[in-house]
Amino acid sequence: MNDESPAASRKQIAIRLLYTVLYVAIFEILKTVIFLITIFEYFVLLITLRHNEPARAFANKVATYAYRLMRYLTLNENQRPFPFTEFPAEIDPPDAEVKFE
């Protein structure tokens, strides 16, 4: 039998599971926020034929945060997401122009 200790104790795994449950709830809220932002952006675009840049920038930040959450939830990242760390920086800036082709 191997006498080496496991990489993580059951206590550490249980704590991470509790954080995961918290972040799943946050992710569900984020899905609703992203849906509402999307509807708002299309509504503004249909009326004004112009993008609402603050909404686009906010949506991009929320999408980046959701991506970081998913990486943590799927055990692909060890750093706990916001609110336990800084809000993540944007991965990619929004495109300068959105095309409808």
C-alpha positions as CSV (number, residue, x, y, z in Angstrom):
1,M,0.0,0.0,0.0
2,N,1.2,3.5,-0.8
3,D,2.1,5.5,2.4
4,E,1.9,8.9,0.6
5,S,-0.8,11.2,1.7
6,P,-3.5,12.1,-0.8
7,A,-3.3,15.4,-2.7
8,A,-6.2,16.8,-0.8
9,S,-7.9,15.8,2.4
10,R,-11.6,15.1,2.6
11,K,-12.1,18.3,4.6
12,Q,-10.4,20.4,1.9
13,I,-12.6,18.7,-0.8
14,A,-15.8,19.3,1.3
15,I,-14.8,23.0,1.7
16,R,-14.3,23.3,-2.0
17,L,-17.7,21.6,-2.6
18,L,-19.3,24.2,-0.4
19,Y,-17.7,27.0,-2.4
20,T,-18.9,25.3,-5.5
21,V,-22.5,25.2,-4.3
22,L,-22.2,29.0,-3.6
23,Y,-20.7,29.7,-7.0
24,V,-23.4,27.6,-8.8
25,A,-26.0,29.9,-7.2
26,I,-24.0,32.9,-8.3
27,F,-23.7,31.5,-11.8
28,E,-27.5,31.0,-12.0
29,I,-27.9,34.7,-11.1
30,L,-25.4,35.6,-13.7
31,K,-27.3,33.7,-16.4
32,T,-30.3,35.9,-15.6
33,V,-28.3,39.1,-15.6
34,I,-26.7,38.2,-19.0
35,F,-30.2,37.4,-20.4
36,L,-31.5,40.8,-19.2
37,I,-28.5,42.7,-20.6
38,T,-28.9,41.0,-23.9
39,I,-32.6,41.8,-24.2
40,F,-31.8,45.4,-23.1
41,E,-29.0,45.7,-25.7
42,Y,-31.3,44.5,-28.5
43,F,-34.1,46.7,-27.4
44,V,-31.8,49.8,-27.4
45,L,-30.3,48.7,-30.8
46,L,-33.8,48.3,-32.4
47,I,-34.9,51.7,-31.2
48,T,-31.8,53.8,-31.7
49,L,-29.9,51.7,-34.3
50,R,-26.8,52.3,-32.1
51,H,-25.0,50.2,-29.5
52,N,-25.2,51.1,-25.8
53,E,-21.5,51.0,-25.1
54,P,-21.8,50.9,-21.3
55,A,-24.1,47.9,-21.5
56,R,-21.7,46.2,-23.9
57,A,-18.7,46.8,-21.6
58,F,-20.7,45.6,-18.6
59,A,-21.9,42.5,-20.4
60,N,-18.3,41.7,-21.5
61,K,-17.1,41.9,-17.8
62,V,-20.0,39.7,-16.7
63,A,-19.2,37.2,-19.4
64,T,-15.5,37.1,-18.3
65,Y,-16.6,36.6,-14.7
66,A,-19.0,33.8,-15.7
67,Y,-16.1,32.1,-17.6
68,R,-13.8,32.3,-14.5
69,L,-16.7,30.8,-12.4
70,M,-17.1,27.9,-14.8
71,R,-13.4,27.2,-14.7
72,Y,-13.5,27.1,-10.9
73,L,-16.6,25.0,-10.9
74,T,-15.2,22.4,-13.3
75,L,-11.9,22.1,-11.3
76,N,-9.9,23.8,-14.0
77,E,-8.8,26.7,-11.9
78,N,-7.8,26.9,-8.2
79,Q,-8.2,30.6,-7.6
80,R,-11.6,31.4,-6.1
81,P,-13.5,33.9,-8.1
82,F,-14.9,37.3,-7.0
83,P,-15.9,38.1,-4.2
84,F,-12.9,36.3,-2.6
85,T,-10.5,37.9,-5.2
86,E,-10.5,40.9,-7.4
87,F,-13.1,41.1,-10.2
88,P,-11.4,39.5,-13.3
89,A,-10.1,41.7,-16.1
90,E,-11.7,41.3,-19.5
91,I,-10.2,38.5,-21.6
92,D,-11.1,40.1,-24.9
93,P,-12.3,43.6,-25.6
94,P,-15.7,43.9,-27.4
95,D,-15.5,44.1,-31.2
96,A,-15.5,47.6,-32.5
97,E,-18.5,46.9,-34.7
98,V,-21.1,44.2,-34.5
99,K,-22.2,42.9,-37.9
100,F,-25.5,41.3,-38.7
101,E,-24.8,39.1,-41.7
